[in-house]
């Protein structure tokens, strides 16, 4: 994450109608800061009410305590989002050298986030599975339905883990050779993890639990401000979005094909070793 954003857009030969205007150059710098703040707002809107509710449930003995890895995941994710904001802010305010020096720490945070995520998913899954085995008869039906739901959630978690890791790797590898691609990929990659927040915002329309279409569309909604500015500014679609489509589409198609299918439930049980 060495150069999340740069100054005025210069990567490419296309000039646009806004080139040379103070407004355009200001937006070139601050659109990435806005995107980082926007993502943090989405995460907080989804997770704060949900977390407070679950804490009260734990206190009331209505659910098991949070496993330690969940707290680690929250800390790493929060650190990554704040780091993203700080990196975009550094470039927007002209402190590019400091931005480059601390950039490798962002790559380490991203790697830690992937590792912790792949530990968290089976931990939460098995917590519910073993709870089902030990539950009294009157609670088994509800837990059985929750377990089937976790099979489907596992699909989305796996997709997020793989797509996020690939996009981050592509973005980091381009930090010295293509700043325009790099800075966009550093925004697109964390957007792919936002379904976890959108799913917890109970007052917005959703297709869940019947279909993952809603969360997928909300990811595009989250990216819409940057995409719209890019198209207006450059009069074209930047190749970062085509790369995002090429990476994410195969995983997304698989998620939709496997969603709630009997063969996937059996496969999820084998993957989780239950």
RAMOZI-V178754 format. One line per field, one symbol per residue. ss: DSSP state (A for helix, B for strand, O for the rest). psi: psi as a letter, one per 40 degrees, with the letter a starting at -180 (. if undefined). burial: b if it has 24 or more other C-alpha atoms within 12 Angstrom, else e. A space follows every 50 residues. Layout:
ss = ???
psi = ???
burial = ???
//
This chain:
ss = OOOOOOOOOOOOOOOOOOOOOAAAAAAAAAAAAAAAAAAAAAAAAAAAAA AAAAAAAAAOOOOOOOOAAAAAAAAAAAAAAAAAAAAAAAAAOOOAAAAA AAAAAAAAAAAAAAAAAAAAAAAAAAAAAAAAAAOOAAAAAAAAAAAAAA AAAAAAAAAAAAAAAAAAAAAAAOOOOOAAAAAAAAAAAAAOOOAAAAOO OOOOOOOOOOOOAAAAAAAAAAAAAAAAAAAAAAOOOOAAAAAAAAAAAA AAAAAAAAOOOAAAAAAAAAAAOO
psi = fdgdiaaihehiehiieeheiddddddddedddddddddddddddddddd dddddddddefeiiihidddddddddddddddddddddddddeegddddd dedddddddddddddddedddddddddddddddeiideeddddddddddd dddddddddddddddddddddddededgdddddddedddddeeeddddde geeiiieiedieddddddddddeddddddddddefihieddddddddddd dddddddeheiddddddddddef.
burial = bbbbbbbbbeeeeeeeeeeeeeebebbbbbbbbbbbbbbbebbbbbbeee eeeeeeeeeeeeeeebeebbeebbebbbebbbbbbbbbbbbbeeebeebb eebbbbbbbbbbbbebbbbbbbbbbbbbbebbeeeeeeeeeebbeebbbb bbbbbbbbbbbbbbbbbbbbbbebbeebbbbbbbbbbbbbbbbbbbbbbb beeeeeebeebbbebbebbbbbbebbbebbeebbeeebebbebbeebbee bbeebbebbbeeebbeebeeebee
//
